[in-house]
Amino acid sequence: MLLKKLEIKGFKSFGDKVHIDFTTGVTGIVGPNGCGKSNVVDAIRWVLGEQRTKNLRSDKMSNVIFNGTRARGQGRTAEVSLTFDNNKHILPPEYSQVTITRRYHRSGDSEYMINFVPCRLKDIQDLFLDTGIGSDSYAIIELKKVDEILNDKENARRSLFEKAAGVSKYKNRKKQALSRLDGVDKDLHRVNDLLAEIEKNLNSLERQAKQAERFFRLKEQYKKASISYASTRIKRERDAFLLLNDKLETETTKKDEIQRALATKEHTLEQKKQEVLEYEQHYSAKQKKLNNHLGQLRHLENEKKLKDERLSFSTEKTTTLKDQIAQDTENKDTVYQSLLQLEAQRGSAEKMWQELEMELQNYKEGLDEQKEKTAEVQQLATNKEAFFKQKEQEAFQLNKDYEIKQSQLSSAKQALEKVANADSQQNEELQRYELELTQIEKDLAEVRQRLANWQQKEEQRRAEVSTLEENVEGIRVKLSAKNRALDAKQNEYKLTKSLIDNMEGFPEALKFLKKNSAQWTNDTPYLLSDIITTHDPRYLVAIENYLEPFLNYYIVQNAVEAYEAIRLLSESEKGKANFFILDHLLPQATKATQPTSLTNAVGALDIAEFDTRFRPLFEHLLANVWIVENEVLLPTTDQPLPAVLNDVTLNANLVSLNGEVVRRHPAAAGGSVGAFEGKRIGRVKNLEKLALEIESLQQEVEDIGAQLSFQQNDLQQRKQDQTFRNAIKESQKETNHSEGMVISLRTKREQLTNLLEKNRQAQEEITEKVALLQEEIGELLPQTNHQKTVLEDLTYEVENLKEQLLTENEGLQLKSSRYNQQNIAFHQQQNKLATIDQEIGYKQQTLSTLENRLVKYRQELVQVEVEAGQLLDSQESQDALIEELQEKTAPYSEEVKAAEKEYYDIRKLVNDLDKELRELQRRKESLSVILNELQNKIHETKINLTSISERLSAEFQVDIDQLMLATDEDEPQEEKEGEQLSEVELQAEVETIKRKLEKIGTINPMAMDQYQESKERRDFIVEQKEDLLKSKESLLQTIAETEEYAKNAFMEAFDKIRSNFLTVFRSLFSEEDTADLILTDPENPLESKIDIIAKPKGKRPLTINQLSGGEKTLTATSLLFALYLLKPAPFCIFDEVDAPLDDANTEKFNQIIKTFSKDSQFIIVTHNKRTMASTDLMYGVTMREQGVSTVVPVDLRGLD
């Protein structure tokens, strides 16, 4: 299989359509950087199905579309076509030539085609599966792919081995099988869950069926025992009621007598309480007088006590102040003596400090003098050394200039000789190119004429194809619209049928009746909403709103069916339902007439659609109903209520067209219109209409499909007509070849002319340069010798200055050490003097503080002695006043005691009366409590009787009066039959049966039907489970067989590749070099990583990364060609893989490509001139227009 042709249009930098024809051998793609060479490789990778944008050097897929230039707008579509010649039948044999096309639009839509027939990406991938061709195969190698292979990035190495071994499809099959196995496991899990749930429900349903029979038997026993127990309780409660009424009358009489005695006592008590108040006021006045007297006496006594305490405090404070004054006087004398001693010490210390300061000044002057002398010598030495370095640099520069000039002179002479030799060769080549160019231009004109003729015929064919495509597209759009309409109708049909079957939106009672219709009717049951619709859909909402109360009514033929359905609902406790009985409805004798006051109205019966057998029913419901059209029934904010709604004489039922207002004489209803109103009625009729519409649409779809198929076949035949296109391609190929040759020859002619002109100019420049260089060399030689003499003199002077500087630095160091020692002693004495001054200041401050405190204490002592004298004088007068008040206290106390005795005597009498009154009140309250208890018991008895009555009525539908009457009549007979059970025994029996019923709980009367349905469902699911288990076993066996076959195929291929790798490696390096491929996990070869061992030129690298760039490239090339030897790919593309190679390795690389090109095509993108020279056909990629790539072919096979 050969790669025959590549067509690019609107892809990346290829704004115009470009054809690249490939032949056997090696094809080179060359051109300057940025011209679009690698875009050719990206185009091939892209058309083969590449989806990862990073492999296309883009951020997003839309970037592959031509983005425009300053002179052009951006493209809307990128299209690449790749044509193969299936001469070896690697692809399916029905294809002699295969063209795959990929088209991408800016909208994000993609198209794939095989031989111009639309297909999926998966179809293209399946077509090239295991052929060695693909977007990620080893047939397309970039420089970065070499690194990925060597570094095993993203498991790239294993991927190449699997493609070469042909196990990719088995791994895909295994992956698909594992996916299906996962689905089977999930289905099994769901089936097991369903089985577990069904088994649980089956057990539950079986228990429910057994419980139902027991429940009804116990319920009957419970009813009989409950009625007997209730009869006994009723008799007991009635007897208790009569007894309580008699006791209530007796206790009420006693309470009335106590009430009268209580009123008399309360009157007497009120009189005595008034007397108590008068005595209490008299007693309070006497007590207040005594309290005031005692308060004055206590005030004087407190003042006396306070003054005694103050006198005692003053005495203590006087003593304390005298002691403190004596202590501070003694401290003051001590501090004064210490201050005198410190002043003496400061005098001697200050004298020593002054002596040290004078000595320090002398040392400093000597040090400064030495520093100045040393600095002068240092400056002199620095200047001299800098001058020396300057002269040394000048000498170095002169030597350097002299040597450079010598070298330049030698090079110029060689260049002059080389230019002279090249001139003669280039003149000969120029003459040869002129002759070739004249002949090729003549041939090109003839080829262009033929091409124009073929293109005109091809344009006519394309116009016909375009017309057919438009027709096909129109038919396809029409077919798509019909399919969408058909899908919509089918979905509507399914939804409507589901709503009818499941009775969505209807009560559970109606669903139950429909499910069990065989038990209550012999006919198909219909709801009112099912049997009516309208001729015009506009009236659906109005009819539905008016008939809203009746839409859930079942239509039955006779009353027996209705009553049978009601009985079934009652027994099953499923709710209620309503029915229309057709036998009870007679046709209307007269037809309702439209009222004259109504305009734009239509009768509901006139627009309703129903079967004739239901006409009496709808005459009854809709006889006098009118639907108002174009009549504003509902008033707006700026309009009054319409007169037709206020007309009380109008005996008609009105409904607005949209159903928002309904008037039923003499009532009204209305409100907003829901989104789903008008959808509940006529479902059955609508279902029949939908079935007819679906049948019609299906027929239309078949007709349009047949028409589309005919047009597509015609279009396909015209598209596959390659007569004109092949002729154009051949002519275009000849034109491109001739144009390429013309451009190539013109370019070479221009280049040679420019070279000759440049050579002439270069000879003149070089001759001038030689003369100038000889003159400059003659001037530089004497300057160089003079600089050497100056440098020798400066070297001697610098050495003398360095010795003198060393002597001065030693003297400076000695004087600096002496000065530092004297400076330390000076500062130590200075710190000692500062310490003495600080101590003197502190003593002076302490002395001042003591003197101030002595003055303060003496002033306080005088003040305290004066205050003590004043307190002694006022104490004598206060003692006399206290004694006088104490003598008056006794008479006041006697008066208070007399008033107190009178008050408490009258108070005792009141308390006695109050005690008697409380006793009567207590007896009254006790009787009230007894009366309340009797009334409560009577009320409880009534409640018990009512409770028993209500319970019997609600639970057993038994009337209490009838029960008591029956009990009274049966009592003598029961006594004859035997002794009755007691009330306690009856209660125990009722409770026992009730607990049994509660223990049973709620029963399901339809448990057996549900049990049978669940059992059938379980059996069906069990069969499904067995099928799934068989499927799982089959998948596991398939996975094991696939894995075993893939493992054997991989190991067989690996051994061959390993042997081939060593052979190719030694052919690129030397026979002594070694290389190997190793599986890191031999036990699991299908998942094991593959290590590469390469030891070229006697090296022993620890890893492949320690090799040089060229060695890595040759090692990767060895691996690729080892894969080729196992499974040759039809073609191979190298994108600048030879960039790291030197000339010697490039020759080896080209030689091995030449060897393999006998069996495969090679396409090489390169900058290397040696690689270019080894190609058979070369395409130059250039940008004649800025930003737009184009290609120029050059056939080199005839130039050998």
C-alpha positions, 0 to 999 in steps of 0.5 A: 500500500502506497501513500499517493496524495495529500490535499490540504485546504484551510488547515493552519497556514495553508490558506489555499488548496495545496496538492502534494503527490508522493511516489516510492522512495524518499520524499523530503519536505524542506524550507526555512523556519516558520514556513509551515513544514511541520504543518504538513505532518500535522495535517497527516496526523489530523486526517488520520483522526488525531483528537489531542490538540497538544499533539497538533501544537494547538490549544483548541481544535478550532486553531487548526483552521486558517486564521487569516493574515493582514491581507486575508480574512480567516477561513471557515473550514479546514479540510485535509484529504489523504489518498492511498493506493491499495495495491497490496490489499492491506485494506479491504480488497473492494477498495483499489484506492482509498481517500479519507477526508476530514473537515472541521468547521468553526461552529465545532462540527466535524465531518469524516469521509471514506471515498467521499462517503460520510462516515464516523471517526471509528470507521476510519480507525477500524479501517486502519487497525493493525496496518501500522497507520494511525495518528499515534502509530510508529509511522509518524515520528517527531523529535519529541517522540524520540524522547518519549520513546527513550524516556517511556513517557506515558508508556509510549514504548509499550504502545509501539510494541503492541501496535507492531505485535498486532495485539492492540485489537485484542486489548481493545476486545479485552477492554470491551469484554471487561466493560460488558462483564462489568455491565453483567455484574451490575445487572446480576447485582440488580437482579439479586437485589430484585430477587431478594426484594421479591422473596421478602415480599412473597413471604410477607404476602403469604403471611398476610393471606393466612392472617386475613382469615384469622383476622375476620374470625377474631373480628366476629368474636370481638364484636359479640364479646364487645356488645355483651361487655357494653350491655353489662357496663350500660346497666351498671352505669345507669344504676350508678347514675340514679344513686348519685342523683339522690345523694346530690339532692341531700348534700345540696340541702346541707350546704344551704343551711351552712350558707345562712349561718355563715352570713350572720357571723360575717356581719358581727365580725365586720362590726368588731373589726371597726372597733379594732381599727380605733384601738390600733390608732390610739396604740400607734400614737403612744408608740410613736411618742415613745419612739421619738424620745428613745431616738433622741436619747440614742443619738446623744449616746452615739455622739458621745461614743464617737467623741471618745473614740476620736480622743483615743485616736488623737492620743495614739497619733501624738505618741507615734509622731513623736517617735517618728521625729526622733528616728528621722533626726537620727537618720539625718545626722548619719546621712550628713556624715556619709556625704562629707566622706564622699566629697573627700573621695571625689577630690582625689579621684578627679585629680587622678583623672586629669593626670590620665587625660594629659597622658592620653592626649600625648599618645594620641598626637603620636598616633595621628602623626604615624597615621599621616606618614603611613597614609602618604606612603600607602597613597604613593604605592597605590598610585605607582601600582595603578600606573604600572597596571595601566602600562601593563594593560596597554602592552597587552592590548598592543600584543593582542592587536598585533597578533589579530592583525597577523591572523586577519592578514593570513585569512584575507589572503586565503579568502582572496584565493578562494573567491577567484577559484569559485568565479570560474565554476559559477560562470559555467553553471549560469550558462547551463541554467539559462539553456534549461530555463528556456526549454522548460518555459516552453513546455510549461505553456503547453501543459497549462493550456491542457490543464485549463481545458480539463478544469473547464470540464471538471467545473461543469461536472462539479456544478452538476454535483452541487445541484444534486447536493442541494437537492439531496440536502433539501430532501434530507431536511424535509425527511428530518422534519418529517422524522421529527414530526413522526417522533413527536406524534409517536411520543405524544401517542405513547404519553397519551396511551400511558396516561389512559392505561395508568389513569394519571391524575385520577383517584385510586378508586377509579384506577382500582375499578378499571383494573378489576372491571371484570368484577363489576361490568361486562363492557369496557368501562369509560370515564366521562373524560374519555368519551368526549372531545370537540370538533375544534381544539379551541373549545377544549378548555371551555368544555373541560372547565364546564364539565370539571365536576363530572370528568371522573364519573364512570359511564355504566349502562344500568344501575346493577353495574354501578351498585356492583362497583360501589360494593367492590369499592366498599369491600376493598376499602378503596374509596368512592366513585361516581357513575352516570347510568345510561338506562336512566337518561332519556333523550331530550324532547325539546332542544334548547334555544339560544337566548336573544341577549347572547351574541357570538355564542355557540351551543356546547352540544353543537361543537362536542364530539361523542358516540351517539349512544352517549347523546342522552347523557350529553343532552342532559349535561350540555343542553343549555350550555353556551360558549361565548366567542369574542365576548369579554366575560371577565372585566378588566380594571377599566371596564365594568362587569358585562351585562350578560353576567348581571342578567338574572333573568337569563336562564342559561349556562355560560362559559368563556372560550378560554374557560376562565369564567363559568356561569352555572345558573344561578352560580359562577366560577372562574380564575386563572387558566392552568398550563395543562387545561384542555388536556384531560378530555378526549384522550381516547379520541385523541389516541385514535387520531394520533394513530392515523396521523402516525400511519400517514407520517410513516408512509410519507417518511418511506416515500421521502427516504426512497427519493433520497436514496435515488438522489444519493445514488445518482450523486455518488456516481457523479462524485466517483467519476474521476475522469476529469479529476484524474486528468486535471491531477496529471496536468496539475502534477506536470504543471507543478513539476514544470513550475517548480523547475522554472522557479528552481532554475530562476532562483539558481540563476539569480543566486549565481548572478548575485554570487558573481557580483558578491565575489567581485566586490569581495575581491576588491574589499579583500585586496584593500583589507590586505594592504591596510593590515600590512600598514597597521602591523608595521606601526604596531611593532616599535610600540610593543618593544617600547612598552616592554622597557617601561614595564621593567622600570615600573616593576622595580619602583613598585617593589621598593614602595611596598617594602617602605609601606611595610615598615611604616605599618609596623610602627603604626601598629605599635603606637596604636596598641599603646594608645588603646591601653592608655585610653582604657585606663582613662575611661575606667577612672572617668567611670569611677568619678561618675559613680562617686558623683551619682552617690553624692547626689543620692545622699543629698536627695535623701538628706533633703527628704528627711528635713522636709518630713521632720517639718511635716511631722512637727506641724501634725503634732501641734494640730493633734494636741489642739483637737484633743483639748477641744474634745475634752471640753465638749464631753462634760455638757453632753453627759448632763443632757443624756441623764435628763432624757433617761429620767423621762423614759419610764412614764412614756413606756407605761402609757404604751403598755396600757394602750397595747393591752386594750388593743390586744383584748379587742383583737382576741375577740375578733380572732375568735369570731374569725375562727368560727367563721372559717370553720363554717367556711371550711364545712361549706367548701367541704360540701362544695367539694362533695357536690363537685365530685358527685356532679363529676361522677354523674358527668363521667357516667354520662360520658361513659354511656355516650362513649359506649353508645358512640363506640357501638354505633361507629364500630359495630353499627349497633343502637344503644336503645335497641341493644338495651331493649333486646337485652331486657327481653333476652335476660330471663331466657339467658338465666334459664340457659345458664349463668352469665359471665361477669363484667370483669370476665367480659372485659378480659375476653374483649381485651384478649381478642383485641390484643390478638387483632392488634397483633395481627395488624392490618391485613391485605384482602388481595394478598393472594393475587399479589402473591401469584403476580410476584411469584411469576415475576420471580420465576422470570427474573430467575431465568434472567439471572441464569442467562446472565451467569452464562453470559458472565462465564462466556465473557470470562472465557473469552477474556482468558482466551484473548489474553493468552493469544495476545500474550503469545503474539506479543512474546513472539513479536518481542523476541523478533524485535529484540533480535532486529534491534541488536542487528540495526543498532550494530549497523548504525554503530559498530559490530562490537557495540551491544544493545538489548530490550528487557521486560521488567516483569517477565511474568506479566508481559502484557503490562510489563515495562520495556527497558532499553539497554544501549552501549555504543562505542564501548561505553557503559551508561547506567541509563539511556539518558546518559547517552549524547543527543545523537546517540539517543536519536540513533538508538531510537531509530534502531528501535523503530527500524526493528519494529519495521522489520517485524511489521513494515508500515506502508509509509513513515514520516520523520519530522526533523529527527536528524537535527541532533546528528553530526555529519557522520551519523547523518550519513548512517541515518540516510543510508538505513533509510535508503535501505528500507525505502525499497519496501516503504515510503519515507517522508522526511522534514529536514534542515540537513543538507546531507539528508536533502541530497539523499531524497528522491523527490523534494517539496519546498514549503515557502510563503510567497504571500506573507502568512500563507504557505505553499509548496514547490516540488523538485524531482531529484531522481534525474540529477544523479 
